């Protein structure tokens, strides 16, 4: 089945011309049961954003478990990820909180500390205001305003980078940034003459501007395609050698990044028919 026309694609993205180099296995069903059928140590990288347990209306999934039940469920699916993850594999777990529930994204890595190693904590910055000299402050990015006398607008989320043993090398310069002061290129030996430095663990990745949410982003909680792109690039493996997994496919943002990067194999699970259909339509594939 060829990819759908550009009117169905995510904003700011064009799929490679057919045939797509990535093999997609998009499954209708629960990820915990689905991952049990995957071979052990068969996945290089997992990029995912599970429900946040904030009472969001996802449609099929009920996002209002007790805190203990949510953490127990998180441990179950992460144990499934651990089984299928290669020894040098990486799990990038995106999660956010809310003004009234700020502890949950901090409790998740604590609940997983005996299962995986937290190798990096990345801060996904959605919007930021920059002040430079005497110039007027410049605000860029998008955020959901909070109408409150107690809370600040929440402009960031976490991306936790877990590995099995905490010793997985990353290609820091794959998502690096040019030096502002070019004299540093020759001054510092570690640059090897390259105009590129580590981006660090604060990633400014704004949402694409959309015209109609129901059409362009028919899901209440998504991350930008570029965020998944950064995670995959960071592992430093040739795309044709990569098997990528998203246990919570949604409308397919991680899958779209996989197609753009031309990874060898992408596996996704989704329990909601509406979201799965949207992901499949954008990629021009059929669900399993």
Secondary structure as the mmCIF struct_conf table of DSSP 4:
data_model
#
loop_
_struct_conf.conf_type_id
_struct_conf.id
_struct_conf.beg_label_comp_id
_struct_conf.beg_label_asym_id
_struct_conf.beg_label_seq_id
_struct_conf.end_label_comp_id
_struct_conf.end_label_asym_id
_struct_conf.end_label_seq_id
HELX_LH_PP_P HELX_LH_PP_P1 UNK A 2 UNK A 5
HELX_RH_3T_P HELX_RH_3T_P1 UNK A 6 UNK A 8
BEND BEND1 UNK A 9 UNK A 9
HELX_LH_PP_P HELX_LH_PP_P2 UNK A 10 UNK A 10
TURN_TY1_P TURN_TY1_P1 UNK A 11 UNK A 12
HELX_LH_PP_P HELX_LH_PP_P3 UNK A 15 UNK A 16
BEND BEND2 UNK A 17 UNK A 19
HELX_LH_PP_P HELX_LH_PP_P4 UNK A 20 UNK A 20
BEND BEND3 UNK A 21 UNK A 22
STRN STRN1 UNK A 23 UNK A 28
BEND BEND4 UNK A 29 UNK A 29
HELX_RH_AL_P HELX_RH_AL_P1 UNK A 31 UNK A 35
TURN_TY1_P TURN_TY1_P2 UNK A 36 UNK A 37
BEND BEND5 UNK A 38 UNK A 38
HELX_LH_PP_P HELX_LH_PP_P5 UNK A 39 UNK A 39
TURN_TY1_P TURN_TY1_P3 UNK A 40 UNK A 41
STRN STRN2 UNK A 43 UNK A 48
BEND BEND6 UNK A 53 UNK A 54
STRN STRN3 UNK A 57 UNK A 57
BEND BEND7 UNK A 59 UNK A 61
STRN STRN4 UNK A 62 UNK A 62
HELX_RH_AL_P HELX_RH_AL_P2 UNK A 67 UNK A 84
STRN STRN5 UNK A 85 UNK A 95
BEND BEND8 UNK A 99 UNK A 100
BEND BEND9 UNK A 103 UNK A 103
HELX_RH_AL_P HELX_RH_AL_P3 UNK A 104 UNK A 111
TURN_TY1_P TURN_TY1_P4 UNK A 112 UNK A 115
BEND BEND10 UNK A 116 UNK A 116
STRN STRN6 UNK A 117 UNK A 125
BEND BEND11 UNK A 126 UNK A 126
STRN STRN7 UNK A 127 UNK A 130
TURN_TY1_P TURN_TY1_P5 UNK A 133 UNK A 134
BEND BEND12 UNK A 135 UNK A 135
HELX_LH_PP_P HELX_LH_PP_P6 UNK A 136 UNK A 137
STRN STRN8 UNK A 138 UNK A 141
BEND BEND13 UNK A 149 UNK A 150
STRN STRN9 UNK A 156 UNK A 163
BEND BEND14 UNK A 164 UNK A 166
HELX_RH_3T_P HELX_RH_3T_P2 UNK A 172 UNK A 175
STRN STRN10 UNK A 177 UNK A 177
BEND BEND15 UNK A 180 UNK A 181
TURN_TY1_P TURN_TY1_P6 UNK A 182 UNK A 182
HELX_RH_AL_P HELX_RH_AL_P4 UNK A 183 UNK A 187
HELX_RH_3T_P HELX_RH_3T_P3 UNK A 189 UNK A 191
TURN_TY1_P TURN_TY1_P7 UNK A 192 UNK A 193
BEND BEND16 UNK A 195 UNK A 195
STRN STRN11 UNK A 197 UNK A 197
BEND BEND17 UNK A 201 UNK A 201
STRN STRN12 UNK A 202 UNK A 204
HELX_LH_PP_P HELX_LH_PP_P7 UNK A 206 UNK A 209
BEND BEND18 UNK A 211 UNK A 211
HELX_RH_AL_P HELX_RH_AL_P5 UNK A 213 UNK A 216
BEND BEND19 UNK A 219 UNK A 221
HELX_RH_AL_P HELX_RH_AL_P6 UNK A 225 UNK A 234
TURN_TY1_P TURN_TY1_P8 UNK A 235 UNK A 235
HELX_RH_3T_P HELX_RH_3T_P4 UNK A 239 UNK A 241
STRN STRN13 UNK A 243 UNK A 246
BEND BEND20 UNK A 247 UNK A 248
TURN_TY1_P TURN_TY1_P9 UNK A 250 UNK A 251
HELX_RH_AL_P HELX_RH_AL_P7 UNK A 253 UNK A 261
TURN_TY1_P TURN_TY1_P10 UNK A 262 UNK A 262
BEND BEND21 UNK A 264 UNK A 264
STRN STRN14 UNK A 265 UNK A 270
BEND BEND22 UNK A 271 UNK A 271
HELX_RH_AL_P HELX_RH_AL_P8 UNK A 273 UNK A 283
TURN_TY1_P TURN_TY1_P11 UNK A 284 UNK A 284
#
